Amino acid sequence: MLQQILMVALGGGFGAALRYLTSEWIASDGFPWATLCVNLIGSFLMGALAIGLAESMISKDFALLVGTGLLGGLTTMSAFSVETIQMIEQENLGLAAGYVCATILLCPLLALVGWKLSDTLLAST
């Protein structure tokens, strides 16, 4: 159990650092591009990782390190929620609605793409 906790903590530390670096690297012009990017990338990678775990191509420890840890630290529902509220408070209702729609539609879509891509790649090997 301690090993699994350490795997999650290690991955989470790297994921959180990547999240911070992404927010420093991608400029915000009034739209939270950095949060949208990390959530889209994380969704795609989580979909791919799920197939790897389901097909026993990766270990449970690797899934904890990368999925629960790294991707859990990288992606952020809390920032998404606060940024949406800030846009609403600033009366940018159209921007807020676009952000919510893009996140809700594109994150599951990219998870599906990652899932199907991994499934196809594993089936061809």
C-alpha positions in Angstrom: 0.0 0.0 0.0 2.8 2.4 0.8 4.4 1.8 -2.5 1.2 2.7 -4.3 0.8 5.9 -2.3 4.3 6.9 -3.2 3.7 6.2 -6.9 0.6 8.4 -6.9 2.5 11.1 -4.9 5.5 11.1 -7.3 3.3 11.2 -10.4 1.1 13.9 -8.8 4.1 16.1 -8.1 5.3 15.9 -11.7 1.7 16.4 -13.0 1.2 19.5 -10.8 4.6 20.9 -11.9 3.6 20.3 -15.5 0.3 22.0 -14.9 2.1 25.1 -13.4 4.6 25.2 -16.3 1.8 25.0 -18.8 0.0 27.9 -17.2 3.2 29.9 -17.4 3.9 28.9 -21.0 0.5 29.5 -22.5 -0.6 33.1 -22.2 -4.1 33.8 -21.1 -5.8 36.4 -23.2 -9.0 36.4 -21.2 -9.6 32.7 -22.0 -8.2 29.9 -19.9 -6.3 28.2 -22.7 -3.8 26.5 -20.3 -6.5 24.7 -18.3 -8.4 23.7 -21.5 -5.1 22.3 -23.0 -4.1 20.3 -19.9 -7.6 18.9 -19.6 -7.8 17.9 -23.2 -4.4 16.3 -23.3 -5.0 14.6 -20.0 -8.3 13.2 -21.2 -6.7 11.8 -24.4 -3.9 10.2 -22.4 -6.3 8.8 -19.8 -8.3 7.1 -22.5 -5.1 5.6 -24.0 -4.0 4.5 -20.5 -7.3 2.9 -19.7 -6.9 0.5 -22.7 -3.4 -0.3 -21.7 -4.5 -1.3 -18.2 -7.6 -3.2 -19.4 -5.5 -5.2 -21.8 -2.9 -5.9 -19.2 -0.2 -4.0 -21.3 0.7 -1.8 -18.3 0.9 -2.6 -14.7 -1.4 -1.3 -11.9 1.6 0.5 -10.4 2.3 2.3 -13.8 -1.4 3.2 -14.0 -1.3 4.7 -10.5 1.9 6.6 -11.3 0.8 8.0 -14.7 -3.1 7.9 -14.5 -3.9 8.7 -10.9 -0.7 10.6 -10.2 0.6 12.4 -13.2 -2.6 12.9 -15.1 -4.5 13.6 -11.9 -2.0 16.3 -11.0 -1.9 17.7 -14.5 -5.7 18.0 -15.1 -7.9 20.3 -13.1 -11.6 20.5 -12.5 -11.2 23.0 -9.8 -9.4 25.5 -12.0 -12.0 24.9 -14.7 -14.8 25.7 -12.2 -13.2 28.8 -10.8 -12.3 30.2 -14.2 -15.9 29.6 -15.4 -17.2 31.5 -12.3 -14.8 34.3 -12.9 -15.9 34.7 -16.5 -19.6 34.8 -15.4 -18.7 37.3 -12.7 -17.1 39.5 -15.4 -20.3 39.1 -17.4 -18.5 37.2 -20.2 -21.4 34.8 -20.4 -20.7 33.8 -24.0 -17.0 33.0 -23.3 -18.0 31.1 -20.2 -20.6 29.1 -22.1 -18.0 28.4 -24.9 -15.5 27.2 -22.3 -17.9 24.9 -20.6 -19.2 23.5 -23.8 -15.6 23.0 -25.2 -14.5 21.2 -22.0 -17.6 19.0 -21.7 -17.6 18.0 -25.3 -14.0 17.8 -26.2 -12.5 16.1 -23.1 -14.7 13.0 -23.4 -14.2 13.0 -27.2 -10.4 13.0 -26.8 -10.6 10.3 -24.2 -12.5 8.2 -26.7 -10.0 9.0 -29.4 -7.1 8.0 -27.1 -9.1 4.8 -26.1 -9.8 3.8 -29.7 -6.3 4.7 -30.9 -4.7 2.5 -28.2 -7.2 -0.3 -28.8 -6.4 -0.2 -32.6 -2.6 -0.1 -32.0 -2.8 -3.0 -29.5 -5.0 -5.1 -31.9 -2.5 -4.7 -34.7 0.4 -6.1 -32.7 
